[in-house]
Amino acid sequence: PAVQALGDQMAAGAASRGYQVLGERTPETGAGIVSFRKDGLDSRRVVARLREQGVAAAPRQGWVRVSPHFYISPEEIERTIALLP
């Protein structure tokens, strides 16, 4: 439940910044992996920006992939969201 909540927080935050989130997040399908993209932004550049600030992310076929886990705090998720261009 905690990992899914962090994933939900990340997905909602990315969506609020204009990103498309891959897949529908429900209690049955949500997970700690969140992939998102935004038209006009190269996912590799977004990942590089996040990594420069100490956020682990990976480019995956045009998507930015993050994997929040139980040791990541909600505050760190908010920081990640704020770093999104």
N, C-alpha and C positions, 0 to 999 in steps of 0.2 A: 504493500500500500504506500509506503513512504517513497519508494523509487518511482512508482507511477505518478504520485502527486508532484514530484519534482519534474518529471517528464511533461505532465500536464501544464505545469507552471511555465516551463520553457516553451512549449508549443503555443500557449496562449500569448506569451510575451512576444514571440516571433511574429505571430499573426497580427498582433497589435501594431507591429512596426512595418506591416505591409508585406510580410513574407507568406508564401504559400507553404503550408505544412503538409507533408506527405502522409496520406492515410487519415482515416477517421479514428479519433481517440475515444474509446469507450472503456468501461471497466473490464470488458472482456478482451479488448484488442490493444489497449494502451500498454506501454512498456517504458523502460528507461531510455530507449533509443528514440531520438527525435531527429527527423530530417526536414530541412526547409530550404527554400530558395526564393529569390526575388528577380523578376524580369529586369534585365539590364545590368545585373551584378554577377560577376564571375565568382563562383563558389570558392575557387582557389584563393582569390584575393580576400574574401571574407574570412576564410580559415586562417590565412596568414595574419590578418589583423587580430583575430582572436588569440592566436598563438603568441604573438608579440606581447600580449597582455597576460600571458600565463594561463589561457583557457585552452583546454584540450578539445580539438575538433578535427574533423577529417573531411576532405572533399570526396564525394561519392557520386560520380556520373552526373555532375551539374548540381548536386545538392550539398548542403552543409550538414554534416552529421555530428551530433553531440550525444553523449551518453551519460547523463547525470546519474549518480549512484548515491547510496545512503550516506556516504561521507561528504557529499556536497551539500552545503546549506542553502536554504531558500534565498538568503542574501547573496550568495555567490551566483545563483541563477539570475537574480535581478541585475547584478553587475554584468553578467554575460549579455543579457538582453540590452542593457544600456550601451554596450560596446558595438552592437550591430549597426552597420551603416544604413 
